[in-house]
């Protein structure tokens, strides 16, 4: 009986044995270049089989991978390299090759059968980078032990088995894409990699590959809802679509469900602690990000005093788990990230008596109007419900009278005026949550994970507001 295919990319297919042989070959090439246990290797690649092979080869050598986003420019790369100080590099991006000597993933890899020792669980496995919504990114350090716990939590949360089939369009340098790849290979789940996101390619492959679990960050969900021919595709193989990285916009999810019969599930995690909570696979409550996955503890503390709050009281969400990061680089940032062993997410929300977690917003992105805390995500959810709004983001700017004023940036899909949108918010939310200004833009800047870059948007529009 022939071995099952583990990974597909374009017209290429690989069994796990073939990936293992190529991994040993890549490890041999890296060792010949001087990579040793405890070393760090910069890895900057598009989503392709060679990324998977290089990552596993780095781990096989007992080294750690510094994962650089292929979307980054030289300034961001220089910052990341200065922070993590990798001695070697491998990838397919010319900008990394300009920064330091790089083994190109476009060079052929020769399979090998030599043996390597497994790295100890306490050894560093990878450095991913925090999203950097409030400044230059920090490096998040995970050991093999913490990442293995995260993989196990994610597999259990998804109810994943070897019978499932997934495709991965999110960047492999982001914790979500990385988790999906590692989890699928460990579980025996068939996966297809795509070098970039394309909504039509995604829909065609759900149909042709009989995908059972699809991952969607906010831009993917928005693209599904806006697709003019969504009903033409056979999406019946899907068990559900998992919405990750940003809170669900219920109106968008409902539109896709209405048109395509898709079930949604939502989960919540962070680069620093990858799997925090998840909805039930059946009967998901999309106004929440689910309940803590087994092995994870959750609490909410006061934003003012740090005291642990009772159910339904709003404060900062904190988490404790074996999947928590080992720390940041720079190391000086690590202490503030934890409180008595609990990771401080910086997210604001509340947990009800049954353990369902609801996220209100990021604590640093809350807008204070006349002493009231206003969550940008709450206003954005109302705006997304208007048929003319393709995308939007809300932020605060200094205001002498009120402390801060609310500004809404809107990407319109059809004609609509600002007064209509402000009126809609006034109908649904308290009067102090009404924007003082609506600005129409061509695009809302987002990270590959889907998170809105409010800081970038605010700087871009500052002179106009």
Buried (B, 14 or more C-beta within 10 A) or exposed (E): EEEEBBBBBEEEBBBBEBBBBBBBBBBBBBBEBEBEEEBBBBBBBBBBBBBBBBBBBBBBBBBBBBBBBBEBEEEBBEBBBEBBEBBBBBBBBEBBBEBEEBBBBEEEBEBBEEEBEEBEEEBBBBBBBBBBBEEEBBBBBBBBBBBBBBBBBBBBBBBBEEEBBBBBBBBBBBBBBBBBBBBBBBBBBBBBBBBEBEBEBBBEBBBEBEBBBBBBBBBBBBBBBBBEEBEEBEBEBBBBBBBBBBBBBBBBBBBBBEEBEBBBBBBBBBBBBBBBBBBEBEEBBBEBBBBBBEBBEBBBBEBEEEEEBEEEEBBBBBBBBBBBBBBBBEEEEBEEBBBEEBBBBBBBBBBEEEEBBBBBBBBEBBBEBEEBBBBBBBBBBBBBBBEBBBBBBBBBBEBEEBBBBBBBBBBBEEEBEBEEBBEBBBEBBEEEBBBBBBBEBEEBBBBBBBBBBBBBBBEBBEEEE
